[in-house]
Amino acid sequence: MSFDFDELKHKAGNMLEKGKEKAHEAAESEKGQKIKSKAGELFEKGKEKAHEFAESETGKKVKNKAEKLLDKGIDKAESVYEKHKERKAEQKEQPEDKE
């Protein structure tokens, strides 16, 4: 059984274009506009809730913990990098064995 990949690619491209057209039509429809409007409202409410959470005691604790973990991760990464640089320097100092 043989596949004509060019034909499949062409068909897939056509299907993609049709899908884009349908999505565009749906977005322009009245229902699509309502969905877009509702999504915008929900997005704004989500931003408000996120801001409220960030200002709450729990949010501040979470932020503080996240900052500590980030600092710890940065310190660890710097430590690993320094060790890597030291090993590289040691390797350069050691003469290569030549037989």
Backbone as CSV, one residue per row, in Angstrom:
resi,resn,N_x,N_y,N_z,CA_x,CA_y,CA_z,C_x,C_y,C_z
1,MET,0.852,-1.162,0.000,0.000,0.000,0.000,0.905,1.234,0.000
2,SER,0.635,2.145,-0.888,1.478,3.321,-1.059,0.667,4.582,-0.754
3,PHE,1.315,5.538,-0.090,0.666,6.800,0.228,1.264,7.896,-0.636
4,ASP,0.407,8.759,-1.100,0.856,9.934,-1.824,0.845,11.084,-0.814
5,PHE,2.017,11.338,-0.220,2.097,12.327,0.837,1.792,13.733,0.338
6,ASP,2.126,14.032,-0.904,1.809,15.358,-1.437,0.297,15.560,-1.495
7,GLU,-0.413,14.498,-1.903,-1.875,14.590,-1.975,-2.457,14.742,-0.565
8,LEU,-1.939,13.974,0.385,-2.415,14.076,1.764,-2.132,15.467,2.333
9,LYS,-0.956,15.984,2.037,-0.574,17.309,2.503,-1.508,18.362,1.910
10,HIS,-1.829,18.213,0.628,-2.731,19.138,-0.052,-4.129,19.077,0.584
11,LYS,-4.628,17.860,0.827,-5.950,17.703,1.445,-5.961,18.293,2.854
12,ALA,-4.895,18.038,3.600,-4.818,18.570,4.958,-4.805,20.100,4.933
13,GLY,-4.099,20.667,3.964,-4.069,22.122,3.819,-5.444,22.678,3.511
14,ASN,-6.160,21.993,2.625,-7.525,22.424,2.290,-8.437,22.358,3.509
15,MET,-8.323,21.271,4.269,-9.148,21.114,5.463,-8.821,22.204,6.486
16,LEU,-7.563,22.529,6.611,-7.151,23.581,7.537,-7.758,24.913,7.122
17,GLU,-7.703,25.224,5.845,-8.273,26.482,5.359,-9.776,26.535,5.607
18,LYS,-10.473,25.412,5.347,-11.920,25.374,5.599,-12.200,25.576,7.076
19,GLY,-11.373,24.962,7.917,-11.537,25.117,9.363,-11.345,26.559,9.798
20,LYS,-10.351,27.216,9.216,-10.098,28.622,9.536,-11.303,29.474,9.128
21,GLU,-11.862,29.188,7.936,-13.022,29.946,7.454,-14.206,29.763,8.401
22,LYS,-14.460,28.514,8.815,-15.584,28.223,9.714,-15.374,28.916,11.058
23,ALA,-14.152,28.901,11.563,-13.859,29.542,12.841,-14.083,31.048,12.725
24,HIS,-13.657,31.621,11.596,-13.833,33.058,11.377,-15.323,33.400,11.296
25,GLU,-16.079,32.575,10.570,-17.525,32.794,10.457,-18.191,32.703,11.828
26,ALA,-17.793,31.703,12.617,-18.383,31.531,13.944,-18.060,32.721,14.842
27,ALA,-16.839,33.219,14.739,-16.422,34.355,15.566,-17.206,35.611,15.211
28,GLU,-17.584,35.737,13.937,-18.320,36.921,13.505,-19.818,36.802,13.754
29,SER,-20.303,35.601,14.006,-21.736,35.415,14.216,-22.160,36.060,15.537
30,GLU,-23.481,36.248,15.705,-24.002,36.849,16.931,-23.608,36.008,18.151
31,LYS,-23.731,34.695,18.013,-23.376,33.800,19.108,-21.880,33.916,19.408
32,GLY,-21.071,33.988,18.368,-19.629,34.136,18.545,-19.286,35.427,19.260
33,GLN,-19.994,36.499,18.933,-19.757,37.786,19.590,-20.149,37.726,21.066
34,LYS,-21.249,37.011,21.367,-21.666,36.865,22.760,-20.623,36.073,23.546
35,ILE,-20.121,35.032,22.928,-19.097,34.215,23.581,-17.845,35.043,23.828
36,LYS,-17.448,35.811,22.837,-16.266,36.665,22.970,-16.468,37.679,24.096
37,SER,-17.652,38.273,24.152,-17.955,39.259,25.182,-17.918,38.619,26.564
38,LYS,-18.545,37.446,26.692,-18.566,36.730,27.977,-17.147,36.335,28.388
39,ALA,-16.351,35.880,27.434,-14.966,35.509,27.728,-14.193,36.726,28.228
40,GLY,-14.425,37.881,27.624,-13.766,39.114,28.066,-14.161,39.474,29.490
41,GLU,-15.475,39.331,29.802,-15.948,39.609,31.159,-15.298,38.661,32.167
42,LEU,-15.275,37.381,31.823,-14.685,36.386,32.721,-13.195,36.631,32.917
43,PHE,-12.527,37.035,31.857,-11.107,37.341,31.952,-10.877,38.495,32.930
44,GLU,-11.686,39.542,32.821,-11.557,40.689,33.715,-11.853,40.294,35.155
45,LYS,-12.890,39.469,35.370,-13.207,39.000,36.721,-12.045,38.171,37.272
46,GLY,-11.461,37.353,36.419,-10.319,36.537,36.836,-9.148,37.397,37.255
47,LYS,-8.896,38.464,36.503,-7.810,39.383,36.866,-8.081,40.031,38.217
48,GLU,-9.345,40.427,38.442,-9.713,41.037,39.722,-9.498,40.056,40.870
49,LYS,-9.962,38.816,40.680,-9.813,37.791,41.722,-8.344,37.510,41.990
50,ALA,-7.540,37.448,40.950,-6.108,37.194,41.116,-5.472,38.331,41.911
51,HIS,-5.889,39.561,41.618,-5.346,40.716,42.336,-5.769,40.668,43.811
52,GLU,-7.051,40.333,44.050,-7.543,40.222,45.425,-6.772,39.142,46.183
53,PHE,-6.548,38.009,45.525,-5.811,36.921,46.168,-4.390,37.361,46.486
54,ALA,-3.768,38.060,45.557,-2.390,38.506,45.759,-2.290,39.441,46.961
55,GLU,-3.339,40.205,47.222,-3.339,41.137,48.347,-3.768,40.482,49.657
56,SER,-4.343,39.289,49.607,-4.799,38.609,50.817,-3.613,38.056,51.595
57,GLU,-3.848,37.693,52.859,-2.783,37.113,53.682,-2.257,35.824,53.063
58,THR,-3.175,34.983,52.612,-2.761,33.719,51.991,-1.936,33.980,50.744
59,GLY,-2.390,34.938,49.952,-1.657,35.285,48.740,-0.267,35.795,49.043
60,LYS,-0.156,36.604,50.087,1.151,37.121,50.475,2.061,35.992,50.953
61,LYS,1.481,35.030,51.672,2.275,33.885,52.135,2.755,33.053,50.945
62,VAL,1.845,32.832,49.994,2.197,32.064,48.807,3.309,32.776,48.036
63,LYS,3.167,34.085,47.888,4.178,34.866,47.170,5.523,34.796,47.886
64,ASN,5.497,34.926,49.215,6.720,34.871,50.001,7.398,33.505,49.848
65,LYS,6.599,32.445,49.930,7.138,31.091,49.783,7.722,30.903,48.380
66,ALA,7.014,31.391,47.379,7.489,31.266,45.995,8.807,32.017,45.812
67,GLU,8.910,33.212,46.411,10.150,33.977,46.295,11.307,33.249,46.971
68,LYS,11.036,32.635,48.136,12.081,31.884,48.830,12.537,30.697,47.985
69,LEU,11.557,29.989,47.404,11.904,28.843,46.552,12.685,29.292,45.321
70,LEU,12.300,30.415,44.757,13.007,30.942,43.594,14.445,31.297,43.966
71,ASP,14.616,31.985,45.103,15.966,32.335,45.558,16.803,31.082,45.794
72,LYS,16.183,30.076,46.401,16.881,28.819,46.671,17.303,28.157,45.353
73,GLY,16.395,28.172,44.372,16.702,27.604,43.062,17.826,28.350,42.362
74,ILE,17.801,29.665,42.467,18.853,30.487,41.854,20.190,30.186,42.514
75,ASP,20.184,30.115,43.860,21.419,29.797,44.586,21.963,28.444,44.161
76,LYS,21.084,27.462,44.038,21.504,26.108,43.637,22.087,26.140,42.223
77,ALA,21.430,26.847,41.327,21.909,26.930,39.952,23.278,27.602,39.893
78,GLU,23.450,28.655,40.675,24.740,29.334,40.706,25.828,28.420,41.253
79,SER,25.480,27.632,42.284,26.428,26.688,42.872,26.853,25.634,41.851
80,VAL,25.890,25.096,41.149,26.186,24.083,40.130,27.058,24.687,39.040
81,TYR,26.758,25.911,38.626,27.535,26.579,37.586,28.975,26.810,38.046
82,GLU,29.134,27.250,39.294,30.487,27.480,39.820,31.290,26.179,39.857
83,LYS,30.647,25.092,40.293,31.331,23.797,40.328,31.730,23.369,38.915
84,HIS,30.854,23.635,37.971,31.136,23.297,36.570,32.353,24.082,36.073
85,LYS,32.395,25.373,36.390,33.535,26.203,35.979,34.826,25.707,36.624
86,GLU,34.748,25.314,37.890,35.931,24.805,38.589,36.439,23.520,37.935
87,ARG,35.516,22.623,37.602,35.923,21.363,36.949,36.561,21.638,35.597
88,LYS,35.996,22.572,34.859,36.569,22.924,33.550,37.980,23.477,33.726
89,ALA,38.168,24.334,34.730,39.484,24.916,34.980,40.487,23.829,35.375
90,GLU,40.047,22.892,36.211,40.914,21.792,36.627,41.322,20.935,35.431
91,GLN,40.360,20.704,34.531,40.659,19.888,33.345,41.696,20.584,32.470
92,LYS,41.632,21.896,32.368,42.598,22.638,31.553,43.992,22.613,32.187
93,GLU,44.022,22.600,33.526,45.299,22.595,34.233,46.017,21.250,34.113
94,GLN,45.269,20.173,34.051,45.876,18.847,33.968,46.435,18.610,32.562
95,PRO,47.722,18.251,32.473,48.270,17.990,31.139,47.663,16.698,30.579
96,GLU,47.447,16.722,29.301,46.901,15.529,28.647,47.958,14.459,28.571
97,ASP,47.531,13.225,28.734,48.470,12.093,28.616,48.783,11.883,27.148
98,LYS,50.080,11.921,26.815,50.475,11.681,25.427,51.366,10.461,25.415
99,GLU,50.999,9.501,24.619,51.796,8.259,24.540,52.476,8.137,23.235
